[in-house]
Amino acid sequence: MSRPRAPADVDPAAWDALFGPPLAHRGLWAPDGAPENSLAAFEAACTAGYGMELDVQLSADDIPVVFHDDRLEHRLTKAHGRIAERTAAELAEVRIKDTRETIPTLAEALECVGGRGLVAIELKVLGGHEGRLEQRVARVLEGYKGPAAVISFNPHSIGWFAEHRPKLLRGLNSSSYHDALNWAIPPEERQALAELSHVALARPHFLSLGLDMLPSESGAALRARGMPVLAWTVRSPEQWDRVRRGCDNLMFEGFRA
C-alpha cells in the first residue's frame, strides 16, 4: 500500500516522522538499564535513532508529568500515593526503581528529545475528566519545535485536540479491552472502541492498534482510505512479522526494532 498524503492541516514533519523510525514504547528502556518513561530512556531512544511514546498525566499542581501508572507504588517506585496527589516538585524527588532517574515533567522530556525523533504523547485521561490535561499539554507543546503527536484511548480527549489544536498530529489508541487495566475508558465504551466506532468522535489522523486486535477488518478499511495504522506493543521480530503487512509503523519494547 502506498503511503497516504499528509492531511492539509497537519505538520508535514510530524507526518513524515510517523512513517519514519519505530517508536520505543515508554522510551528505550530495559530491566537492567534506563527505566521506562525516564529521561535516560528518551535519550537512549534518540541516540539509537528511534522515536518514542511516553505517558502523561497531571500532578497536583496541574503540571503534565511523565508516568504511566496512576499510583506510585504499583511497579516502579518505593513511594506511595496517587500521582495526582503530588506536586511536580515532589515527584521530581521520587526515584524510579533503583536508579538515579526521577519522574520528569513533559517539558523536561521534550527538552531532552530536542526534536531528534517523533514524540507520541499518550494522554492518561479518565472518561468525563477531559479538558485540563489537554489544555496543559497543548500549552507545553506551543513552544516545541520537534515532531510530536498526541494519542489516547479516550476518544473525547483526542476529539478535544481535533477541536482546539487541529494542526497537531493525533492518534486514537484501541485494543480488545479484555482486561481491567484500560482505566481511561468507562466499561460501557470499551466494546464500541474495540470496534473502532469512536473514530468519528475522536477524528484522529492515525490509529494505534493493540496486537490483540490485529489484524483488524475495520482498521484495514480505514487504512485503505488513508488512515495509517501503528501496532503496539510489539515485543519481538516475530510479532512484527505477523502484522506488518497491515501496519505502517510500530511501537516496540524488549528488542531493537
C-alpha atoms as one frame of an Amber mdcrd trajectory, in Angstrom:
protein
   0.000   0.000   0.000   1.338   3.407  -0.937   1.944   5.957   1.782  -1.041
   8.290   2.221  -0.656  12.007   1.636  -0.387  14.192   4.710  -3.661  15.840
   5.761  -3.712  19.518   4.838  -3.961  20.646   8.469  -1.043  18.601   9.885
   2.606  19.495  10.408   4.401  17.762   7.482   7.439  16.968   9.646   5.304
  15.131  12.190   3.501  13.230   9.415   6.814  12.188   7.861   8.091  11.053
  11.264   5.012   8.860  11.679   6.346   6.717   8.834   9.957   7.003   9.968
  11.845   5.049  12.625   9.823   2.846  15.012   8.679   4.269  18.328  10.259
   2.967  21.509   7.403   2.273  23.931   7.954   4.463  27.022  11.410   5.219
  25.669  14.218   2.769  25.042  14.170   1.195  28.492  15.488  -2.110  29.783
  15.062  -4.089  33.030  18.763  -3.694  33.759  19.163  -0.230  32.267  17.213
   3.001  31.903  13.733   2.706  33.457  10.595   3.310  31.437   9.363   6.880
  30.912  12.650   8.332  32.161  14.908  10.957  30.634  17.575   8.276  30.293
  15.171   6.108  28.270  14.292   9.028  25.999  17.949   9.871  25.484  18.671
   6.223  24.661  15.870   6.221  22.068  17.216   9.362  20.426  20.782   8.037
  20.400  19.592   4.824  18.724  17.656   6.781  16.101  14.127   5.922  17.270
  11.064   7.961  18.010   9.283   7.286  21.281   5.970   7.035  23.072   5.522
   8.389  26.603   2.669   8.640  29.111   1.445  11.911  30.581  -0.891  12.816
  33.432  -1.365  15.808  35.728   0.377  16.406  39.035  -1.409  18.017  41.981
  -0.321  21.438  40.735  -1.610  20.792  37.196   1.749  20.178  35.551   1.934
  17.401  32.918   4.321  14.746  34.257   5.587  11.598  32.564   4.491   8.421
  34.339   2.277   5.516  33.307   0.581   4.245  36.475  -1.899   6.326  38.431
  -0.229   5.282  41.697   3.430   5.411  42.649   3.630   2.046  44.417   2.350
  -0.260  41.704   5.606  -1.161  39.979   8.275   1.477  39.721   8.925   3.367
  42.944   9.143   2.899  46.706   6.876   5.891  47.270   3.123   5.655  47.878
   0.036   7.518  46.773  -1.512   8.811  43.589   0.411  10.861  41.056  -2.424
  13.395  41.162  -1.802  13.949  44.895   1.863  15.029  44.495   3.239  18.245
  43.049   5.677  18.110  40.158   8.447  19.225  42.519   7.636  16.381  44.896
   7.546  13.866  42.048  10.940  15.119  40.891  12.335  13.729  44.158  10.907
  10.228  43.621  13.490   7.746  42.345  12.398   5.266  39.691  13.355   1.737
  40.727  16.961   1.638  41.984  18.280   4.300  39.604  19.064   7.998  39.847
  16.198   8.732  37.445  13.173  10.613  38.760   9.735  11.442  37.361  10.141
  14.162  34.704   7.704  16.763  33.506   6.587  16.721  29.884   8.535  19.939
  29.312  11.711  18.268  30.582  11.128  15.239  28.369  10.676  17.414  25.288
  13.773  19.405  26.147  15.704  16.127  26.370  14.454  14.934  22.978  15.013
  18.279  21.314  13.342  17.361  18.033  15.517  14.302  17.399  12.551  11.971
  16.872   8.768  11.764  16.945   7.304  12.017  20.449   3.904  10.330  20.785
   2.326  11.666  23.974  -0.232   9.306  25.440  -2.806  11.209  27.492  -3.968
   9.326  30.578  -7.456  10.798  30.949 -10.425   9.223  32.713 -13.729   9.468
  30.898 -15.594  12.575  31.973 -12.444  14.409  33.053 -11.293  15.726  29.696
 -10.039  19.273  29.272  -7.500  20.087  31.977  -4.715  17.756  30.868  -5.329
  18.514  27.210  -5.085  22.270  27.779  -1.843  21.982  29.697  -0.229  19.588
  27.235  -1.202  21.916  24.386   0.406  24.793  26.257   3.680  22.886  26.706
   3.698  21.927  23.034   3.261  25.534  21.880   6.975  26.155  22.311   8.196
  22.802  20.989   9.730  22.716  17.511  10.148  18.957  17.015   7.689  16.402
  15.594   5.027  15.435  18.117   1.674  13.667  18.304  -0.975  13.131  20.954
  -2.605   9.723  21.415  -5.169   8.345  23.839  -7.609   5.527  24.434 -10.120
   8.228  25.333 -11.791   9.455  22.109 -13.098  12.582  23.831  -9.535  13.558
  24.681  -8.400  13.267  21.066 -11.579  14.999  19.971 -10.579  17.940  22.187
  -7.393  18.354  20.148  -9.319  17.992  16.891 -11.456  20.923  18.036  -8.872
  23.145  19.741  -5.468  22.244  18.202  -6.369  20.734  14.800  -2.862  21.057
  13.348  -1.345  18.775  15.982  -0.938  15.181  14.801  -3.310  12.939  16.775
  -3.951   9.219  17.051  -6.624   7.022  18.604  -5.478   4.040  20.654  -7.547
   0.887  20.730  -7.301  -2.707  21.905  -9.628  -5.637  22.500 -10.281  -4.341
  26.038 -10.259  -7.754  27.715  -8.614  -6.579  30.935  -9.299  -4.010  33.618
  -6.098  -2.035  33.047  -7.702   0.239  30.468  -8.630   2.692  33.211  -9.063
   5.658  30.893 -12.254   4.262  29.326 -15.599   3.626  31.026 -16.616  -0.052
  30.737 -19.670   0.733  28.627 -17.453   2.315  25.950 -14.822  -0.420  25.653
 -16.609  -2.682  23.182 -17.509   0.239  20.969 -13.897   1.360  20.961 -12.647
  -2.136  20.196 -14.837  -1.967  17.093 -13.401   1.497  16.313 -16.854   3.090
  16.249 -15.472   6.154  18.048 -13.217   7.221  15.192 -15.768   9.799  14.083
 -15.817  11.279  17.577 -12.034  11.367  18.003 -11.254  12.482  14.428  -7.721
  11.024  14.550  -5.105  11.237  11.841  -3.926   7.687  12.589  -4.799   4.590
  14.610  -2.655   2.860  17.211  -3.975  -0.707  17.484  -3.031  -3.339  20.035
  -1.619  -6.630  18.817  -4.600  -8.325  20.442  -6.900  -6.826  17.794  -4.652
  -7.210  14.743  -5.476  -7.965  12.035  -8.495  -5.686  12.245 -11.066  -5.544
   9.462 -12.289  -2.107  10.479  -8.710  -0.890  10.910  -7.784  -2.227   7.469
 -10.776  -0.455   5.916  -9.743   2.841   7.460  -6.144   2.297   6.419  -7.276
   1.709   2.833  -8.944   5.133   2.987  -5.687   6.809   4.017  -5.524   6.465
   7.818  -2.174   4.971   8.925  -2.092   2.146  11.465   0.564   1.656  14.145
   0.898  -1.636  16.020   1.576  -1.769  19.772   3.211  -3.096  21.848   5.440
  -5.296  19.664   7.866  -7.339  21.766   9.655  -9.481  19.190  10.538  -9.514
  15.480   8.198 -12.486  15.094   5.239 -10.496  16.392   6.006  -7.677  13.962
   6.329 -10.087  11.043   2.810 -11.368  11.739   1.156  -7.945  11.452   3.471
  -5.685   9.472   1.611  -6.079   6.166  -1.371  -4.342   7.705   0.560  -1.620
   9.556   2.630   1.443   8.774   4.847   1.517  11.864   5.183   0.031  15.337
   5.695   0.797  18.996   8.116  -1.717  20.449   9.882  -2.780  23.611  12.197
  -5.597  24.681  14.189  -5.720  21.427  15.682  -3.399  18.827  13.146  -2.915
  16.029
